[in-house]
Amino acid sequence: MAIIILHEDSNDETYVSLVFSWFQGDIVAGQIHTLLLSSTEDFVSAFDRIDYEETSHRVFISRMPPRRLIERLDIIDIETYWLTDRAGEGTIPPSYNTLLSLISNRLANHKGTIFLEGLEWLSSLHGFDSLLGFIRTLSDSVHRTYWSIYLSVNESSFSSIELNQITREAPILNIVWEDEMDSIEDEPIDFIGIQKSENLEIELHDDGTPKLLFLTRLPENGFSKSLLQRRVLQWRRMGLDVSEIESALYASSTDSMYQAYNLIEEKVRRAVQLDNWVSENVTDSQERSVAQFRIRQLTGLDELEQRYFLD
């Protein structure tokens, strides 16, 4: 399981080196650590790229609203909560008692990972001493369990003394992105690797809808479930309905996944060509809207191609 509460932090004395893996993520159970990340996007990227055992439960608690989170993370198999004052389904208030109740309930069952975002906000609401007590309680609670807890801390949010106190309870995991690996001379054998997320800049049409982009075709050599998950998320961010490929993520073989990927990849490429043509050549706003909707649903591509490309 994974519960996420994000923040950034640094400490020169308590670094524990770690590299998140693109292909696997061996989570150390019974421990709590601090992650140093520059943005929520990097945190989500790191979390999203760790492979977990199928029996491992994940819970994600962050200050990012669900409507934004779903654009960045495949949350189908993740228990997510929005840390907010607003009441509603899938929300959790910034209360230590409520958070500890939820976390303790999870720690008592199964196994998994907890990621925590929002320490800065919690500290501003309740004071730093209360926050430190909360972290100590988490450290004691996770010990001797099959769970691990990661806190994301922003070093600019706390004084050096406060940071030292936090990282004394939750030692820092120094994340090394894959594009920095060449500078590492001696790679520890217990390093877990991860590739930094691709920054997909989505351009918008005049009406605010995202433009469809051609993405590099994934090669069969080295293809994996993780790569497919990343590509599905990129397609979703462009507004494409690629639900038909989601069942392939549960295929028993990589070959089956790649065959399914090839089929949807071809549809997406046709959709991109159509979308570019329609946006530049169809002047009637209603016709353009209907066509773009069908294109993003990946339906009626044959009909649209015949109408626009063969007439």
N, C-alpha and C positions, 0 to 999 in steps of 0.2 A: 504494500500500500504506500501511497505517497501523499503527504500533506504538504502544501507549499505555502510558505509565508516569506516574501522576498525582502531583501535588503543587501547592502554591500558593506565590506569592512576589510581592514588589513592590519597585520601585526607582524613585526619583523622576527619575533622570537618563536612563534608557535605555528609555523607553516607545516602543513602535511601535504606533500605533492600528490596530485591526482590528475589524471587525464580522463575525461569522459570518453567512452568508446562509441564510435559510429556503429559498430557491429555488436558489441556486448557491453554490459555494465555490471560488474561484480560489486554489488552493494555490501558494505561492511555492516553487519547487524550489531545492535546493541550499543551504537555510538551516536554522538551528536557532533556536528561540524558546522563551521561557518563557510559560506561560499562568497567569493569576492566577484561581483558582476557589475558591469557598468550600466546595465539597463534591464528593465523587465523583459524585453525581447530576448536578450541573451540568456536570461534565466529560463524562460519558456523554451528556448531552443535547446539548452542543456538538458532540461528535464525531458523534452520530447524525443531526444536522441538516445536516451538510455534504454537498452533492451532489458525487460524484466521477465522473470519467470511467469508463466501463465497463471500460476497459483499465487503470485504475489499481488497484494492489493495496493492500489494507489489512490490517494486522496490529494486534491490540489486546492489549497486555500490561498487566495491572493486578492489584492485590491483591484484587480482588473475585472470590469464587468463582464458577464457571460457573453454578451453580444460581441465584445472585442476579443475575448479569449478564444471563442470558437473559430475566429478567423486565423488564429495563430497556432492552435493546438487541436489535435484529434482527441476529443474528450469522450469518445464513445465508451471506452473501458476505464474511465477515470472518474472517481468521485470528487466532484468539484464544489467549492464553496466560494462565495464572494464575501470578503471581509468588508462589511459596510454597516452604517447606522440604519440603513433602510431595511424594513421588514419585508419578507417575501420568501418564496420558495427558493432554496439553494443559497440563502444568505446566512451569514453568521456575524453576530455583533462583536465589536472590539472589546470583549470582556474576557479577562484571564480565566475566570471560572468556567465560562462557556467553552472556551478553547480547550482548557485542560480536561473538561468533561468529555468532549469529543475525542481528543487525542488519547486519553486514558482508556476509553472504550475500545478504540482501535488497537492499542498496544496489547490489550488483554486477549486479542483474538488474531489468529492467522499470522501473517508476516507481510512486510512491505516497507515502504519508504515514506517519510514525512518531510516535505519541503515547506518552509515557513516564510511568508512575505508580509511586511507591514510593521516591522519592529520600530521603525522611526515614528510611525503614527501611534503605536501603542505606548511608546515612551512619552510622546507629547501629551497623551491623554492621561496617563496614570503615573508618570514620573519614572526616572531611570531606575531607582532602587527597586520598584515593583517589577519592572521589566527584567532586571537581573535575577530577582527571585523566581520569576516565571521560567527563565532559561535554566536555572539550577534545578527547578522541579522537573523540567523536561529531561535534563541530563540524568537525574536519578531514576525517572520513570522508564526511560528507554533501556537502561542498563539491564543486561541479562534477558533481553527480549530478542525476538527475531525481526526487529524493526531497526531502522536508522532514521535519523532526523538531520535535515540540512537547513540552516538559517542563511538567508541571503541578506547581507548587511552592507549599507553604503557608508564608507569610512568618513565621508564629509558630514554625516548626520550626527556623529558622536565625537566627543573629545578623545584625545589619545589615551587618557586614563580610563574612560568608559570603554573604549575599544579593547584595551588590555583586559579589562574585567570580563567582557563578553567572550573574548577568545580564550581566556583561561578556562572558562566553562565549556566552550565549543571551539576547539582548535580549528585553525583555518585550513581549508583544502585549497591549495593553489592550483587553479584550473589552467591547464596548458592546452590551447587550441591546436588542432592538427597542423595549421599553417605555421605554427611556431616550433614544431617538433624538430626541424632541421637544426635549430640552434642548441638542442639538447645533446650533449656529447654522450652521456651514459644514461640510457633510459632504464629506470628501475623495472624489474620484472613484474612488479605488481601494478604497473601503470595500466589504466583503462583508457582507451582512446576515444575522442569525438571530433568530428569535423565541424567547424564553425558554420552557422546557418547561412545559407545563401540569401543575400539581401535582394529580394525580388521587388524592384520598384514598379508599382502598378500605375500606369498612366490612365487618365480618365477621359472619356468622351465628353463632349460639351454638355450632355445631359446628366453627367455625373456617374454613369455606369463605367465599370473598369474595362479597359481595352484588353483584348486577348493577345497574348504574346506567344511566339514560337520559343519553346524551351529545348535545350539540347537533348537529343534522344538518348535514353539510358542504354548503355551497352550491355550485352548479355553477360560478358565476362565481369565478374564482381557484382552482379545484380543480387539484391537481397530484399528482404521484407522491409528493412529500415529505409532503403532507398525508395521503395515503392510508396511507403507511408509519406515520405517527404514530398514526393511528386504529387500524390493525391492532395496533400495540403496546399501545395502551390496552385494546383488547378482550382481548388475551392476558393482560394483567395481571388482568383480571377472571375469568380462567379459561375464556374462551370459545374453542372450536375454530373458528377462521375460516380454516383452511387452504385452503378452496375459493376464497378470493379472492386468495391469494398469486400465482397465475398471472397475475392481472390487472396486477400490478406490472410485468410485462414486456410489456404491451400496447403496440402501436405508437402509439396515439392516446389522448389524454386523455379523449375521448368514450367510448371503450371502457372505460377505467378507471372512469369515473363511472357507467356503466350497471351494471358489476359491483358497484360500491360500493352503489348503490341497492338491489340485490337482497339483499345480505347485511345492509344496514342495516335493512331491513324484518324480516328474520329475527331480528336482534338485539333489535329493539323488542318483538317478540312474545315472545321469550325472557325479557326483563326483566319483562314483565307476568306471565308464568307463574311466574317465580321468586319474585316478590313475593307472589303469591297462595299458592303452595305453602308458602313459609316461614311464612306467617301462619295457614294453615287446615288443612294436612295434619298431623295429630298422630302418625300411625304413622311411626316413625323410618325403618323400612326403605323404606316407600313414598316417603317424602320424599327419601331419599338416591337412590333409583333415578330419581325424577322430576328431581331437580336435576342428576344426571349426564347424563341425556338432554337436558335443557335446555341445558347447557353444550356439549354436542356438536352442538347445533342440529339434532337428529334427532327425529323423532316429534312435532314441534310440533303438527301437525294433530290427532293422536290425543290429546295431552294437553289441547289446547284444548277438544276435544269432551267429554272426560271431566270437566274441571273447570268449564268455562264454559257448557256447553250442558245439563248434567244438571239 
